[in-house]
């Protein structure tokens, strides 16, 4: 099974030599600001806006526009400041906007379409009713957020370790006219559906993709761009849970609906046996190649065509709510035995979203505290005396 990835790193997030901290505090001392908007107005590029949560957990009631390179963060690690209102981002080439530890009770985070190219980091936030929506003017790093009713939509960037609680919401990669053949990572999220309509290389790793209510024509993973380019999609170590179509429905639900070549490995496909009429299916565009191996199926009527050794399970492999393996199961240590798919404890990898180096154990629960969310390091470490190059990314308050 897993060992959690524990790293003690000093993380300096988006630090600028000349930065000034603008303090927002209800009834604060002289020199502080009573609203976030006032602190932003007084700031210059590179400043930080440090927000103290209001007394009694009350929200700052304001619509906020960010038109500078700024970081807005909580004054207390693991404690979020509340905002009642929308946050609108203004794009400008090489601008960086970072929002850490916000709790948006009413409103969304969205980008206005002007300028190119703005880096946006949204980390450790809770959004109760709204969504995160960024157009192709933005490169988004969306990490460790909880969206209670909204979706996440970007054109460029990465979406890592988020939980979307409403199973009518989704993660989507929207069409971009600015950069083709970009690479986008969607890693370790809990969500009902992932879709892409853009000409990008897409890595979908270790997601719990769960839709258990009966609907018609639903897609768990959908890639609409038609391409013959090899390895356009990597779909690895996911757990996909899907119900039959709704009662009386004649259209299929689909685990995968892909119109470009894909590599599908170490994934659990689990049909919820809910007694409804039409079982889920797979759809692949005409002439595309899907290379599949080490995938596991439970109560699934069909498997991926030409798959190497698909495994049909005779017992439920995972907890429907959490995606955790139910033991015993062949999915334990059942992933591709190649070293790059090993679990963090260096045992042969498990199939599903808790297997491999991007296990959901790395990202959940979402606490809002400082977090390492991405580690780049070589596979097959040796002791030849050469320096070991490891790059870790994270966020602090």
SULJO-V338280 format. One record per pair of residues at least 24 apart in sequence whose C-alpha atoms are under 7 Angstrom apart, sorted by the first residue. I is the first residue (numbers start at 1). J is the second residue. D is the distance in whole Angstrom. If there is no record, write none. Layout:
i->{I/I}
j->{J/J}
d->{D/D}
This chain:
i->{2/2/2/3/3/4/4/5/11/11/11/13/13/16/19/19/19/20/20/21/21/21/21/22/22/22/23/23/23/24/24/24/25/25/26/35/37/44/45/45/46/47/48/49/50/50/51/51/52/53/53/53/58/59/59/60/61/63/64/65/66/68/69/69/69/70/70/70/71/71/71/72/72/72/73/73/73/73/74/74/74/77/77/77/78/78/78/79/88/90/91/91/91/91/91/92/92/92/93/93/94/94/95/96/97/98/99/100/100/100/101/101/102/103/104/105/106/108/109/110/111/113/124/125/136/136/144/156/157/158/158/158/159/159/159/160/160/160/160/161/161/161/161/162/162/163/163/163/164/164/167/167/167/168/170/171/172/173/173/174/188/188/188/192/193/193/193/194/194/194/195/195/195/196/196/196/197/197/197/198/199/201/201/202/202/202/203/203/203/204/204/204/205/205/205/205/206/206/206/206/206/206/206/206/206/207/207/207/208/208/208/208/208/209/209/209/210/210/210/211/211/211/212/212/212/212/213/214/214/214/214/215/215/216/216/216/216/216/216/217/217/217/218/218/219/219/219/219/219/220/220/220/221/221/221/222/222/222/223/223/223/224/224/225/225/226/226/227/227/228/228/228/229/230/231/231/231/232/232/232/233/233/233/234/234/234/235/235/235/236/236/236/236/237/237/237/237/237/237/237/238/238/238/238/239/239/239/239/239/239/240/240/240/241/241/241/241/242/242/242/243/243/243/243/244/244/244/244/244/244/245/245/245/245/246/247/247/248/250/252/252/252/252/253/253/254/254/254/254/255/255/255/256/256/257/257/257/258/258/258/259/259/259/260/260/261/261/261/262/262/262/263/263/263/264/264/264/265/265/265/265/266/266/266/266/266/266/267/267/267/267/268/268/268/268/268/269/269/269/270/270/270/270/271/271/271/294/294/296/324/340/370/370/370/371/371}
j->{343/344/345/344/345/361/362/362/394/395/396/395/396/46/46/47/48/47/48/47/48/49/50/48/49/50/49/50/51/50/51/52/51/52/54/60/64/68/69/70/70/71/72/73/74/75/75/81/81/80/81/82/82/83/84/84/85/87/88/89/90/95/95/96/97/96/97/98/97/98/99/98/99/100/99/100/101/397/100/101/397/369/370/397/367/368/369/368/112/114/115/116/117/118/137/116/117/118/117/118/118/119/119/120/121/122/123/124/125/397/125/368/126/127/128/129/130/132/133/134/135/137/368/368/176/178/366/184/184/184/185/186/185/186/187/186/187/188/189/187/188/189/363/189/190/189/190/191/190/191/191/192/211/192/194/195/196/197/198/198/358/359/360/220/219/220/221/220/221/222/221/222/223/222/223/224/223/224/225/225/225/232/233/232/233/234/233/234/235/234/235/236/235/236/237/238/236/237/238/352/353/354/358/359/360/238/239/353/238/239/240/323/353/239/240/241/240/241/242/241/242/243/241/242/243/272/243/243/244/245/246/245/246/245/246/249/251/252/253/251/252/253/253/254/253/254/255/256/257/254/255/256/255/256/257/256/257/258/257/258/259/258/259/259/260/259/260/259/260/260/261/288/261/261/261/262/263/260/261/262/261/262/263/262/263/264/263/264/265/264/265/266/267/265/266/267/351/352/353/355/267/268/352/353/267/268/269/323/352/353/268/269/270/269/270/271/272/270/271/272/271/272/273/274/274/276/277/278/279/280/276/277/278/279/276/276/277/277/278/278/279/280/281/280/281/280/281/282/283/280/281/282/282/283/282/283/284/283/284/285/284/285/288/285/288/288/289/290/289/290/291/290/291/292/291/292/293/292/293/294/295/294/295/335/336/351/352/295/296/351/352/295/296/297/351/352/296/297/298/297/298/299/300/298/299/300/335/336/331/354/379/395/396/397/395/396}
d->{6/6/6/6/5/6/6/6/7/7/6/6/6/6/5/5/7/5/6/6/5/6/7/6/5/6/6/5/6/6/5/6/6/5/6/7/6/7/5/6/5/7/6/6/6/5/5/7/7/7/4/7/7/5/6/6/6/6/6/6/6/7/5/5/5/7/5/6/6/4/6/6/5/6/6/5/6/6/7/6/6/5/7/6/6/5/4/7/7/7/5/6/7/5/7/5/6/6/4/6/5/7/6/6/6/6/6/6/6/6/5/6/6/6/6/7/7/6/6/6/7/6/4/7/5/7/6/6/6/6/5/6/6/5/6/6/5/6/6/6/5/5/5/5/6/6/5/6/6/5/7/5/6/7/6/6/6/6/7/6/7/7/5/7/7/5/6/6/5/6/6/5/6/6/5/6/6/5/5/6/6/5/6/6/5/6/6/5/6/6/5/6/6/5/6/6/7/5/4/7/4/7/6/6/7/5/6/6/6/5/6/6/6/6/5/6/6/5/6/6/5/7/7/6/5/7/6/6/6/5/4/5/5/5/6/6/6/6/6/6/5/5/5/6/6/5/6/7/7/6/5/6/6/5/6/6/5/6/6/5/6/6/6/6/7/5/5/7/5/6/6/7/7/6/6/5/6/6/6/6/7/5/6/6/5/6/6/5/6/6/5/6/6/6/5/5/6/5/5/6/5/6/5/5/6/5/6/7/5/5/6/5/6/6/5/6/7/6/5/6/6/5/7/7/7/6/6/5/5/6/6/6/5/7/6/5/6/7/7/6/7/6/6/5/6/5/5/5/7/7/6/6/5/6/6/5/6/6/5/6/6/4/7/7/6/5/5/6/7/5/6/6/5/6/6/5/7/6/5/6/6/5/5/5/7/5/6/5/6/6/5/6/5/6/7/5/6/5/6/6/5/7/7/6/5/6/6/6/7/7/6/6/5/6/6/7}
